[in-house]
Amino acid sequence: ELKVEQNPLFLSMQEGKNYTIYCNYSTTSDRLYWYRQDPGKSLESLFVLLSNGAVKQEGRLMASLDTKARLSTLHITAAVHDLSATYFCAGYQGAQKLVFGQGTRLTINP
Amino acid sequence: EPEVTQTPSHQVTQMGQEVILRCVPISNHLYFYWYRQILGQKVEFLVSFYNNEISEKSEIFDDQFSVERPDGSNFTLKIRSTKLEDSAMYFCASSEGDRYSNQPQHFGDGTRLSIL
């Protein structure tokens, strides 16, 4: 059974700083997804990582996947307030079921 | 951009009553899903639906739950006799294909279900 663990669960940052969210998963997985959730809102797809060594970037966010280490990272560069949200990583167990991590609640302070 | 739409946004129901949550998936998608998120907890898979039948379900999805695609556009989740612990945000999602399609699942804004 796939287990997905994120850390940290809570992260309070200053604007302009860099930080990384870690996502470890328990069984071999060839793909990994990152989602963003604003309070009371839906999950918005951010990144689809499909192979070992995959790196995707969108603005100040960069995600990577190391399938050998069973680790994905979401790096935030020079954080700005509007990146405040909860970030989830998720992997597939079977063909259709996404298993989510606990989420990392990111707060960026001016 | 096409999106998954869910109604209602908030449903308040007495314990023991039946409730139906409605979703309109993205029109060219073939796979449909329900997930739930109890306040402050992780998002949990309930069920997936493909080709007019359930393809996977979790242990949470017991006999109290059912899903249906009554026409070409709607996808519903019914809870027959609600319990207090059913209070959660319920998300509908859809995707073009399964894991091997390399496409993400797209989520609706959710229905907040409150059981009194």
gemmi code that builds the backbone of each chain (N, CA, C; Angstrom):
import gemmi

chains = {
    "A": [
        ("GLU", (0.838, -1.188, 0.000), (0.000, 0.000, 0.000), (0.880, 1.248, 0.000)),
        ("LEU", (0.554, 2.176, -0.860), (1.349, 3.400, -0.973), (1.058, 4.328, 0.195)),
        ("LYS", (2.119, 4.811, 0.821), (1.990, 5.867, 1.827), (2.795, 7.063, 1.353)),
        ("VAL", (2.245, 8.236, 1.517), (2.892, 9.464, 1.068), (3.022, 10.385, 2.275)),
        ("GLU", (4.252, 10.800, 2.550), (4.515, 11.631, 3.724), (5.166, 12.930, 3.282)),
        ("GLN", (4.615, 14.036, 3.752), (5.196, 15.333, 3.438), (5.828, 15.939, 4.684)),
        ("ASN", (6.848, 16.718, 4.479), (7.348, 17.558, 5.561), (8.030, 18.791, 4.985)),
        ("PRO", (7.892, 19.896, 5.695), (7.132, 20.032, 6.937), (5.635, 20.093, 6.667)),
        ("LEU", (4.833, 20.005, 7.728), (3.388, 20.124, 7.573), (2.951, 21.581, 7.632)),
        ("PHE", (3.729, 22.382, 8.332), (3.451, 23.816, 8.431), (4.758, 24.558, 8.160)),
        ("LEU", (4.649, 25.621, 7.396), (5.840, 26.372, 7.038), (5.479, 27.835, 6.962)),
        ("SER", (6.139, 28.631, 7.787), (5.926, 30.062, 7.775), (7.216, 30.713, 7.307)),
        ("MET", (7.127, 31.487, 6.241), (8.324, 32.039, 5.615), (8.180, 33.535, 5.459)),
        ("GLN", (9.323, 34.158, 5.313), (9.343, 35.575, 4.957), (9.369, 35.695, 3.442)),
        ("GLU", (8.770, 36.741, 2.948), (8.875, 37.015, 1.517), (10.345, 37.127, 1.125)),
        ("GLY", (10.647, 36.652, -0.064), (12.002, 36.769, -0.583), (12.909, 35.596, -0.255)),
        ("LYS", (12.466, 34.732, 0.702), (13.309, 33.592, 1.090), (13.016, 32.388, 0.209)),
        ("ASN", (13.943, 31.418, 0.297), (13.791, 30.154, -0.436), (13.489, 29.034, 0.546)),
        ("TYR", (12.701, 28.073, 0.101), (12.494, 26.904, 0.948), (12.067, 25.716, 0.109)),
        ("THR", (12.144, 24.520, 0.717), (11.807, 23.285, 0.016), (10.835, 22.458, 0.834)),
        ("ILE", (9.827, 21.923, 0.154), (8.894, 20.973, 0.750), (9.271, 19.587, 0.234)),
        ("TYR", (9.291, 18.603, 1.150), (9.707, 17.257, 0.796), (8.516, 16.303, 0.795)),
        ("CYS", (8.540, 15.380, -0.153), (7.475, 14.391, -0.275), (8.129, 13.026, -0.445)),
        ("ASN", (7.994, 12.189, 0.574), (8.523, 10.822, 0.513), (7.365, 9.852, 0.296)),
        ("TYR", (7.627, 8.822, -0.488), (6.575, 7.834, -0.687), (7.153, 6.432, -0.505)),
        ("SER", (6.267, 5.514, -0.157), (6.731, 4.243, 0.426), (7.008, 3.142, -0.577)),
        ("THR", (6.385, 3.175, -1.729), (6.602, 2.091, -2.695), (7.000, 2.689, -4.029)),
        ("THR", (7.521, 1.860, -4.877), (7.976, 2.346, -6.177), (6.837, 3.035, -6.920)),
        ("SER", (7.128, 4.219, -7.415), (6.121, 4.942, -8.179), (6.819, 5.664, -9.312)),
        ("ASP", (6.288, 5.543, -10.495), (6.953, 6.138, -11.653), (6.475, 7.557, -11.938)),
        ("ARG", (5.549, 8.046, -11.135), (5.050, 9.393, -11.372), (4.536, 10.000, -10.084)),
        ("LEU", (4.537, 11.321, -10.062), (4.201, 12.029, -8.834), (3.563, 13.349, -9.256)),
        ("TYR", (2.554, 13.770, -8.462), (1.793, 14.963, -8.804), (1.850, 15.956, -7.646)),
        ("TRP", (1.887, 17.226, -7.995), (1.767, 18.282, -6.980), (0.518, 19.097, -7.265)),
        ("TYR", (-0.215, 19.390, -6.170), (-1.420, 20.195, -6.242), (-1.318, 21.330, -5.240)),
        ("ARG", (-2.034, 22.410, -5.563), (-2.143, 23.540, -4.640), (-3.603, 23.682, -4.239)),
        ("GLN", (-3.833, 24.003, -2.963), (-5.197, 24.233, -2.498), (-5.242, 25.526, -1.704)),
        ("ASP", (-6.064, 26.485, -2.153), (-6.327, 27.685, -1.374), (-7.462, 27.376, -0.411)),
        ("PRO", (-7.560, 28.099, 0.716), (-8.570, 27.768, 1.729), (-9.981, 27.696, 1.148)),
        ("GLY", (-10.675, 26.617, 1.401), (-12.046, 26.443, 0.940), (-12.191, 26.219, -0.546)),
        ("LYS", (-11.098, 25.991, -1.208), (-11.132, 25.855, -2.673), (-10.703, 24.475, -3.127)),
        ("SER", (-10.690, 24.313, -4.434), (-10.360, 23.031, -5.029), (-8.855, 22.789, -5.038)),
        ("LEU", (-8.476, 21.612, -5.518), (-7.066, 21.291, -5.716), (-6.704, 21.610, -7.160)),
        ("GLU", (-5.719, 22.453, -7.307), (-5.281, 22.872, -8.634), (-4.009, 22.116, -8.986)),
        ("SER", (-3.995, 21.479, -10.132), (-2.806, 20.740, -10.552), (-1.663, 21.700, -10.845)),
        ("LEU", (-0.508, 21.434, -10.238), (0.673, 22.259, -10.478), (1.667, 21.551, -11.404)),
        ("PHE", (2.065, 20.351, -11.011), (3.100, 19.642, -11.742), (2.762, 18.166, -11.884)),
        ("VAL", (3.138, 17.622, -13.036), (3.076, 16.186, -13.273), (4.505, 15.738, -13.547)),
        ("LEU", (5.045, 14.894, -12.692), (6.433, 14.428, -12.814), (6.389, 12.965, -13.219)),
        ("LEU", (6.937, 12.667, -14.391), (6.676, 11.361, -14.991), (7.847, 10.410, -15.010)),
        ("SER", (9.017, 10.867, -14.617), (10.152, 9.942, -14.703), (11.228, 10.353, -13.718)),
        ("ASN", (12.131, 9.425, -13.471), (13.237, 9.719, -12.565), (14.049, 10.889, -13.110)),
        ("GLY", (14.343, 11.845, -12.256), (15.119, 13.001, -12.673), (14.289, 14.113, -13.282)),
        ("ALA", (12.985, 13.903, -13.379), (12.127, 14.938, -13.971), (12.188, 16.203, -13.124)),
        ("VAL", (12.258, 17.323, -13.805), (12.247, 18.631, -13.151), (11.291, 19.518, -13.938)),
        ("LYS", (10.370, 20.152, -13.214), (9.437, 21.067, -13.863), (9.473, 22.390, -13.106)),
        ("GLN", (9.343, 23.491, -13.841), (9.354, 24.810, -13.196), (8.203, 25.648, -13.711)),
        ("GLU", (7.595, 26.389, -12.780), (6.541, 27.331, -13.144), (6.711, 28.521, -12.225)),
        ("GLY", (7.208, 29.619, -12.786), (7.405, 30.813, -11.958), (8.401, 30.542, -10.847)),
        ("ARG", (8.000, 30.811, -9.626), (8.890, 30.634, -8.468), (8.872, 29.224, -7.896)),
        ("LEU", (8.132, 28.322, -8.504), (8.032, 26.950, -8.018), (8.777, 26.008, -8.958)),
        ("MET", (9.531, 25.082, -8.338), (10.209, 24.058, -9.123), (10.038, 22.731, -8.421)),
        ("ALA", (9.620, 21.708, -9.171), (9.406, 20.388, -8.601), (10.344, 19.400, -9.269)),
        ("SER", (10.783, 18.406, -8.479), (11.668, 17.375, -9.008), (11.271, 16.026, -8.462)),
        ("LEU", (11.737, 14.977, -9.147), (11.392, 13.618, -8.758), (12.631, 12.744, -8.807)),
        ("ASP", (12.877, 12.023, -7.717), (13.941, 11.025, -7.647), (13.281, 9.714, -7.290)),
        ("THR", (13.045, 8.871, -8.285), (12.306, 7.632, -8.035), (13.143, 6.629, -7.246)),
        ("LYS", (14.448, 6.712, -7.354), (15.296, 5.762, -6.618), (15.227, 6.056, -5.118)),
        ("ALA", (15.224, 7.331, -4.769), (15.124, 7.734, -3.364), (13.679, 7.803, -2.897)),
        ("ARG", (12.736, 7.640, -3.810), (11.294, 7.756, -3.520), (11.019, 9.117, -2.888)),
        ("LEU", (11.517, 10.148, -3.557), (11.449, 11.502, -3.011), (11.120, 12.494, -4.106)),
        ("SER", (10.184, 13.388, -3.797), (9.945, 14.529, -4.669), (10.096, 15.793, -3.827)),
        ("THR", (10.546, 16.848, -4.461), (10.691, 18.115, -3.742), (9.965, 19.215, -4.505)),
        ("LEU", (9.467, 20.171, -3.755), (8.872, 21.381, -4.319), (9.648, 22.551, -3.742)),
        ("HIS", (10.391, 23.231, -4.596), (11.258, 24.314, -4.136), (10.611, 25.652, -4.469)),
        ("ILE", (10.621, 26.521, -3.483), (10.053, 27.863, -3.654), (11.205, 28.857, -3.640)),
        ("THR", (11.282, 29.645, -4.673), (12.360, 30.625, -4.790), (11.807, 32.028, -4.587)),
        ("ALA", (12.457, 32.797, -3.708), (12.078, 34.203, -3.483), (10.574, 34.318, -3.298)),
        ("ALA", (10.098, 33.704, -2.230), (8.652, 33.575, -1.992), (7.938, 34.932, -1.998)),
        ("VAL", (6.725, 34.894, -2.526), (5.833, 36.058, -2.476), (4.544, 35.639, -1.812)),
        ("HIS", (3.800, 36.637, -1.302), (2.618, 36.363, -0.475), (1.593, 35.489, -1.195)),
        ("ASP", (1.431, 35.683, -2.503), (0.358, 34.942, -3.171), (0.684, 33.470, -3.405)),
        ("LEU", (1.840, 33.026, -2.955), (2.123, 31.591, -2.932), (1.619, 30.915, -1.658)),
        ("SER", (1.080, 31.687, -0.732), (0.507, 31.122, 0.492), (-0.655, 30.211, 0.119)),
        ("ALA", (-0.584, 28.953, 0.550), (-1.599, 27.948, 0.208), (-1.185, 26.653, 0.902)),
        ("THR", (-1.986, 25.616, 0.717), (-1.575, 24.274, 1.135), (-1.162, 23.500, -0.101)),
        ("TYR", (-0.030, 22.858, -0.032), (0.522, 22.105, -1.163), (0.486, 20.612, -0.849)),
        ("PHE", (-0.045, 19.857, -1.797), (-0.145, 18.411, -1.645), (0.665, 17.723, -2.735)),
        ("CYS", (1.342, 16.637, -2.347), (1.876, 15.729, -3.349), (0.996, 14.482, -3.340)),
        ("ALA", (0.983, 13.779, -4.459), (0.143, 12.589, -4.575), (0.763, 11.627, -5.560)),
        ("GLY", (0.583, 10.335, -5.278), (1.035, 9.294, -6.182), (-0.099, 8.323, -6.435)),
        ("TYR", (0.056, 7.540, -7.486), (-0.979, 6.559, -7.802), (-0.733, 5.239, -7.072)),
        ("GLN", (-1.805, 4.701, -6.518), (-1.833, 3.310, -6.069), (-2.789, 2.606, -7.010)),
        ("GLY", (-2.249, 1.735, -7.837), (-3.081, 1.160, -8.884), (-3.212, 2.145, -10.045)),
        ("ALA", (-4.221, 1.929, -10.876), (-4.338, 2.715, -12.109), (-5.105, 4.017, -11.940)),
        ("GLN", (-5.914, 4.107, -10.871), (-6.825, 5.257, -10.800), (-6.846, 5.971, -9.461)),
        ("LYS", (-6.389, 5.352, -8.412), (-6.516, 5.935, -7.076), (-5.301, 6.793, -6.770)),
        ("LEU", (-5.530, 8.089, -6.540), (-4.470, 8.971, -6.075), (-4.409, 8.913, -4.547)),
        ("VAL", (-3.195, 8.765, -4.034), (-2.958, 8.796, -2.589), (-2.221, 10.098, -2.279)),
        ("PHE", (-2.796, 10.879, -1.400), (-2.256, 12.201, -1.108), (-1.412, 12.189, 0.164)),
        ("GLY", (-0.433, 13.079, 0.205), (0.234, 13.382, 1.459), (-0.660, 14.248, 2.330)),
        ("GLN", (-0.144, 14.553, 3.525), (-0.962, 15.285, 4.499), (-1.139, 16.754, 4.124)),
        ("GLY", (-0.329, 17.229, 3.214), (-0.374, 18.638, 2.850), (0.610, 19.457, 3.665)),
        ("THR", (1.160, 20.478, 3.038), (2.040, 21.429, 3.719), (1.372, 22.795, 3.638)),
        ("ARG", (1.035, 23.338, 4.803), (0.387, 24.652, 4.827), (1.471, 25.715, 4.847)),
        ("LEU", (1.570, 26.443, 3.755), (2.615, 27.446, 3.580), (2.038, 28.840, 3.796)),
        ("THR", (2.650, 29.576, 4.710), (2.251, 30.963, 4.960), (3.453, 31.842, 4.686)),
        ("ILE", (3.263, 32.823, 3.815), (4.371, 33.723, 3.480), (4.041, 35.108, 4.008)),
        ("ASN", (4.891, 35.580, 4.873), (4.671, 36.851, 5.563), (5.468, 37.965, 4.901)),
        ("PRO", (4.870, 39.160, 4.845), (5.588, 40.275, 4.227), (6.858, 40.609, 4.988)),
    ],
    "B": [
        ("GLU", (-10.826, 27.851, -19.758), (-10.375, 26.468, -19.578), (-11.521, 25.639, -18.989)),
        ("PRO", (-11.768, 24.452, -19.533), (-12.866, 23.631, -19.006), (-12.594, 23.275, -17.547)),
        ("GLU", (-13.698, 23.124, -16.785), (-13.516, 22.803, -15.381), (-14.592, 21.839, -14.912)),
        ("VAL", (-14.309, 21.216, -13.778), (-15.268, 20.339, -13.120), (-16.151, 21.221, -12.244)),
        ("THR", (-17.461, 21.071, -12.356), (-18.360, 21.882, -11.531), (-19.147, 20.989, -10.581)),
        ("GLN", (-19.340, 21.469, -9.363), (-20.040, 20.703, -8.345), (-21.152, 21.548, -7.730)),
        ("THR", (-22.267, 20.869, -7.448), (-23.366, 21.523, -6.744), (-23.950, 20.575, -5.709)),
        ("PRO", (-24.470, 21.087, -4.585), (-24.329, 22.475, -4.147), (-22.933, 22.712, -3.597)),
        ("SER", (-22.619, 23.934, -3.267), (-21.322, 24.222, -2.662), (-21.343, 23.861, -1.178)),
        ("HIS", (-22.518, 23.952, -0.562), (-22.651, 23.596, 0.845), (-24.001, 22.916, 1.045)),
        ("GLN", (-23.975, 21.774, 1.729), (-25.190, 21.012, 1.998), (-25.244, 20.706, 3.489)),
        ("VAL", (-26.369, 21.092, 4.095), (-26.580, 20.782, 5.513), (-27.726, 19.785, 5.602)),
        ("THR", (-27.499, 18.672, 6.285), (-28.470, 17.577, 6.311), (-28.562, 17.001, 7.713)),
        ("GLN", (-29.756, 16.553, 8.069), (-29.927, 15.872, 9.357), (-29.369, 14.457, 9.261)),
        ("MET", (-28.792, 13.999, 10.354), (-28.276, 12.631, 10.425), (-29.381, 11.646, 10.054)),
        ("GLY", (-29.012, 10.668, 9.256), (-29.984, 9.656, 8.846), (-30.670, 9.956, 7.526)),
        ("GLN", (-30.543, 11.186, 7.061), (-31.153, 11.545, 5.790), (-30.250, 11.161, 4.628)),
        ("GLU", (-30.865, 11.036, 3.471), (-30.122, 10.765, 2.241), (-29.653, 12.089, 1.642)),
        ("VAL", (-28.494, 12.051, 1.012), (-27.991, 13.249, 0.347), (-27.389, 12.854, -1.003)),
        ("ILE", (-27.578, 13.712, -1.988), (-26.994, 13.486, -3.313), (-26.118, 14.685, -3.662)),
        ("LEU", (-24.878, 14.403, -3.957), (-23.938, 15.434, -4.388), (-23.754, 15.311, -5.896)),
        ("ARG", (-23.742, 16.454, -6.560), (-23.745, 16.427, -8.020), (-22.469, 17.022, -8.602)),
        ("CYS", (-22.091, 16.516, -9.751), (-20.854, 16.931, -10.397), (-21.063, 16.890, -11.912)),
        ("VAL", (-20.484, 17.868, -12.588), (-20.405, 17.799, -14.045), (-18.926, 17.751, -14.398)),
        ("PRO", (-18.422, 16.585, -14.811), (-17.002, 16.465, -15.156), (-16.686, 17.223, -16.443)),
        ("ILE", (-15.423, 17.331, -16.760), (-14.986, 17.938, -18.018), (-15.447, 17.045, -19.156)),
        ("SER", (-15.948, 17.666, -20.228), (-16.763, 16.932, -21.190), (-16.048, 15.807, -21.928)),
        ("ASN", (-14.777, 15.899, -22.227), (-14.133, 14.822, -22.964), (-13.408, 13.829, -22.057)),
        ("HIS", (-13.620, 13.973, -20.752), (-12.958, 13.068, -19.816), (-13.741, 11.765, -19.713)),
        ("LEU", (-12.997, 10.687, -19.409), (-13.600, 9.358, -19.377), (-13.623, 8.746, -17.979)),
        ("TYR", (-12.783, 9.266, -17.097), (-12.676, 8.711, -15.751), (-13.205, 9.741, -14.760)),
        ("PHE", (-13.966, 9.273, -13.805), (-14.582, 10.157, -12.830), (-14.314, 9.605, -11.440)),
        ("TYR", (-14.180, 10.532, -10.484), (-13.747, 10.152, -9.141), (-14.490, 10.975, -8.092)),
        ("TRP", (-14.587, 10.405, -6.918), (-14.971, 11.145, -5.721), (-13.882, 10.955, -4.668)),
        ("TYR", (-13.528, 12.076, -4.037), (-12.606, 12.098, -2.899), (-13.293, 12.876, -1.786)),
        ("ARG", (-12.817, 12.683, -0.573), (-13.313, 13.517, 0.509), (-12.148, 14.000, 1.366)),
        ("GLN", (-12.400, 15.116, 2.023), (-11.384, 15.700, 2.904), (-12.087, 16.143, 4.181)),
        ("ILE", (-11.875, 15.395, 5.247), (-12.373, 15.822, 6.552), (-11.529, 17.010, 6.987)),
        ("LEU", (-12.162, 17.960, 7.659), (-11.507, 19.224, 7.995), (-10.137, 19.013, 8.626)),
        ("GLY", (-9.117, 19.594, 8.004), (-7.765, 19.543, 8.546), (-7.015, 18.262, 8.241)),
        ("GLN", (-7.660, 17.338, 7.501), (-7.003, 16.063, 7.213), (-6.670, 15.939, 5.732)),
        ("LYS", (-6.082, 14.818, 5.390), (-5.662, 14.653, 4.003), (-6.840, 14.289, 3.114)),
        ("VAL", (-6.640, 14.447, 1.839), (-7.644, 14.096, 0.840), (-7.636, 12.582, 0.677)),
        ("GLU", (-8.841, 11.958, 0.734), (-8.939, 10.506, 0.677), (-9.772, 10.078, -0.526)),
        ("PHE", (-9.307, 9.080, -1.214), (-10.012, 8.508, -2.356), (-11.243, 7.739, -1.878)),
        ("LEU", (-12.349, 7.929, -2.592), (-13.552, 7.137, -2.316), (-13.794, 6.109, -3.416)),
        ("VAL", (-13.865, 6.594, -4.671), (-14.307, 5.712, -5.741), (-13.881, 6.275, -7.088)),
        ("SER", (-13.658, 5.374, -8.045), (-13.461, 5.786, -9.428), (-14.481, 5.077, -10.304)),
        ("PHE", (-14.785, 5.704, -11.432), (-15.893, 5.256, -12.283), (-15.452, 5.386, -13.719)),
        ("TYR", (-15.599, 4.301, -14.465), (-15.187, 4.305, -15.870), (-16.092, 3.391, -16.650)),
        ("ASN", (-16.477, 3.834, -17.833), (-17.299, 2.986, -18.702), (-18.584, 2.547, -17.995)),
        ("ASN", (-19.164, 3.491, -17.270), (-20.456, 3.289, -16.588), (-20.451, 2.272, -15.469)),
        ("GLU", (-19.276, 2.058, -14.902), (-19.270, 1.205, -13.725), (-18.132, 1.602, -12.790)),
        ("ILE", (-18.263, 1.197, -11.535), (-17.213, 1.447, -10.564), (-15.999, 0.614, -10.941)),
        ("SER", (-14.838, 1.256, -11.009), (-13.626, 0.521, -11.332), (-12.739, 0.288, -10.107)),
        ("GLU", (-12.719, 1.236, -9.177), (-12.014, 1.024, -7.911), (-12.797, 1.711, -6.808)),
        ("LYS", (-12.722, 1.165, -5.612), (-13.320, 1.848, -4.457), (-12.494, 1.583, -3.214)),
        ("SER", (-12.599, 2.490, -2.255), (-11.848, 2.346, -1.013), (-12.732, 1.686, 0.039)),
        ("GLU", (-12.102, 1.391, 1.166), (-12.858, 0.761, 2.255), (-13.871, 1.722, 2.869)),
        ("ILE", (-13.669, 3.030, 2.632), (-14.637, 4.014, 3.122), (-15.947, 3.883, 2.344)),
        ("PHE", (-15.861, 3.533, 1.110), (-17.019, 3.480, 0.202), (-17.791, 2.200, 0.466)),
        ("ASP", (-18.616, 2.225, 1.533), (-19.372, 1.028, 1.892), (-20.768, 1.081, 1.267)),
        ("ASP", (-21.655, 0.222, 1.753), (-22.984, 0.106, 1.146), (-23.834, 1.366, 1.289)),
        ("GLN", (-23.412, 2.284, 2.140), (-24.150, 3.531, 2.288), (-23.931, 4.476, 1.101)),
        ("PHE", (-22.867, 4.218, 0.357), (-22.484, 5.096, -0.746), (-22.848, 4.461, -2.090)),
        ("SER", (-23.219, 5.304, -3.041), (-23.377, 4.823, -4.408), (-23.063, 5.973, -5.362)),
        ("VAL", (-22.692, 5.619, -6.568), (-22.422, 6.615, -7.601), (-23.216, 6.249, -8.840)),
        ("GLU", (-23.470, 7.291, -9.620), (-24.279, 7.081, -10.811), (-23.916, 8.138, -11.839)),
        ("ARG", (-24.005, 7.755, -13.100), (-23.901, 8.731, -14.183), (-25.226, 8.659, -14.915)),
        ("PRO", (-26.211, 9.444, -14.459), (-27.581, 9.263, -14.943), (-27.786, 9.720, -16.392)),
        ("ASP", (-26.909, 10.586, -16.883), (-27.016, 11.037, -18.274), (-25.601, 11.273, -18.786)),
        ("GLY", (-25.458, 11.939, -19.916), (-24.125, 12.087, -20.492), (-23.249, 13.121, -19.831)),
        ("SER", (-23.790, 13.856, -18.851), (-22.973, 14.933, -18.303), (-22.820, 14.873, -16.787)),
        ("ASN", (-23.814, 14.394, -16.063), (-23.747, 14.440, -14.610), (-23.137, 13.175, -14.012)),
        ("PHE", (-22.542, 13.376, -12.834), (-21.969, 12.253, -12.082), (-22.324, 12.521, -10.626)),
        ("THR", (-23.016, 11.581, -9.988), (-23.533, 11.859, -8.644), (-22.978, 10.891, -7.613)),
        ("LEU", (-22.908, 11.390, -6.391), (-22.557, 10.562, -5.227), (-23.749, 10.621, -4.276)),
        ("LYS", (-24.263, 9.445, -3.917), (-25.385, 9.391, -2.982), (-24.927, 8.746, -1.686)),
        ("ILE", (-25.296, 9.372, -0.592), (-25.076, 8.756, 0.724), (-26.461, 8.471, 1.273)),
        ("ARG", (-26.735, 7.184, 1.542), (-28.111, 6.770, 1.823), (-28.607, 7.233, 3.182)),
        ("SER", (-27.872, 7.033, 4.198), (-28.288, 7.371, 5.553), (-27.084, 7.998, 6.242)),
        ("THR", (-27.068, 9.321, 6.227), (-25.849, 10.020, 6.628), (-25.558, 9.878, 8.118)),
        ("LYS", (-24.250, 9.867, 8.422), (-23.789, 9.817, 9.811), (-23.009, 11.102, 10.093)),
        ("LEU", (-22.812, 11.393, 11.355), (-22.051, 12.588, 11.721), (-20.666, 12.568, 11.092)),
        ("GLU", (-20.056, 11.389, 11.044), (-18.691, 11.289, 10.523), (-18.602, 11.432, 9.002)),
        ("ASP", (-19.747, 11.571, 8.340), (-19.729, 11.858, 6.902), (-19.489, 13.337, 6.622)),
        ("SER", (-19.512, 14.151, 7.660), (-19.246, 15.585, 7.480), (-17.837, 15.765, 6.933)),
        ("ALA", (-17.734, 16.413, 5.781), (-16.442, 16.570, 5.107), (-16.655, 17.425, 3.869)),
        ("MET", (-15.555, 17.764, 3.222), (-15.625, 18.357, 1.889), (-15.497, 17.202, 0.908)),
        ("TYR", (-16.416, 17.144, -0.043), (-16.401, 16.081, -1.048), (-15.996, 16.698, -2.389)),
        ("PHE", (-14.943, 16.132, -2.954), (-14.441, 16.616, -4.239), (-14.740, 15.605, -5.335)),
        ("CYS", (-15.256, 16.113, -6.426), (-15.370, 15.330, -7.646), (-14.156, 15.639, -8.516)),
        ("ALA", (-13.672, 14.670, -9.238), (-12.555, 14.876, -10.154), (-12.802, 14.096, -11.432)),
        ("SER", (-12.133, 14.514, -12.498), (-12.210, 13.758, -13.743), (-10.861, 13.791, -14.441)),
        ("SER", (-10.659, 12.849, -15.334), (-9.397, 12.806, -16.084), (-9.648, 12.181, -17.446)),
        ("GLU", (-8.750, 12.503, -18.380), (-8.856, 11.946, -19.734), (-8.624, 10.449, -19.721)),
        ("GLY", (-7.663, 10.037, -18.900), (-7.316, 8.635, -18.845), (-6.886, 8.272, -17.442)),
        ("ASP", (-6.384, 7.057, -17.297), (-5.932, 6.642, -15.972), (-4.482, 7.062, -15.769)),
        ("ARG", (-3.832, 6.424, -14.836), (-2.441, 6.720, -14.487), (-1.555, 6.834, -15.721)),
        ("TYR", (-1.750, 5.972, -16.695), (-0.830, 5.842, -17.827), (-1.088, 6.861, -18.926)),
        ("SER", (-2.096, 7.696, -18.719), (-2.360, 8.752, -19.698), (-1.432, 9.941, -19.492)),
        ("ASN", (-0.751, 9.980, -18.333), (0.166, 11.076, -18.009), (-0.533, 12.412, -17.797)),
        ("GLN", (-1.834, 12.394, -17.654), (-2.583, 13.622, -17.405), (-3.043, 13.658, -15.954)),
        ("PRO", (-3.112, 14.844, -15.370), (-3.562, 14.911, -13.973), (-5.068, 14.735, -13.862)),
        ("GLN", (-5.519, 14.426, -12.662), (-6.938, 14.491, -12.366), (-7.279, 15.958, -12.083)),
        ("HIS", (-8.426, 16.386, -12.600), (-8.874, 17.761, -12.407), (-10.015, 17.760, -11.395)),
        ("PHE", (-9.903, 18.635, -10.413), (-10.846, 18.640, -9.296), (-11.829, 19.798, -9.376)),
        ("GLY", (-13.046, 19.537, -8.900), (-14.022, 20.608, -8.718), (-13.766, 21.371, -7.436)),
        ("ASP", (-14.604, 22.378, -7.179), (-14.433, 23.221, -5.990), (-14.936, 22.556, -4.715)),
        ("GLY", (-15.631, 21.447, -4.855), (-16.061, 20.702, -3.677), (-17.450, 21.070, -3.187)),
        ("THR", (-18.044, 20.119, -2.456), (-19.284, 20.353, -1.718), (-18.983, 20.125, -0.255)),
        ("ARG", (-19.233, 21.156, 0.535), (-19.036, 20.977, 1.982), (-20.311, 20.371, 2.553)),
        ("LEU", (-20.219, 19.158, 3.071), (-21.366, 18.449, 3.637), (-21.286, 18.534, 5.153)),
        ("SER", (-22.340, 19.073, 5.746), (-22.413, 19.184, 7.206), (-23.596, 18.360, 7.687)),
        ("ILE", (-23.329, 17.390, 8.553), (-24.374, 16.526, 9.086), (-24.664, 16.972, 10.523)),
        ("LEU", (-25.942, 17.227, 10.796), (-26.331, 17.720, 12.133), (-26.956, 16.605, 12.963)),
    ],
}
model = gemmi.Model(1)
for chain_id, residues in chains.items():
    chain = gemmi.Chain(chain_id)
    for i, (resn, *xyz) in enumerate(residues, 1):
        res = gemmi.Residue()
        res.name, res.seqid = resn, gemmi.SeqId(i, " ")
        for name, pos in zip(("N", "CA", "C"), xyz):
            atom = gemmi.Atom()
            atom.name, atom.element = name, gemmi.Element(name[0])
            atom.pos, atom.b_iso = gemmi.Position(*pos), 0.0
            res.add_atom(atom)
        chain.add_residue(res)
    model.add_chain(chain)
structure = gemmi.Structure()
structure.add_model(model)
structure.setup_entities()
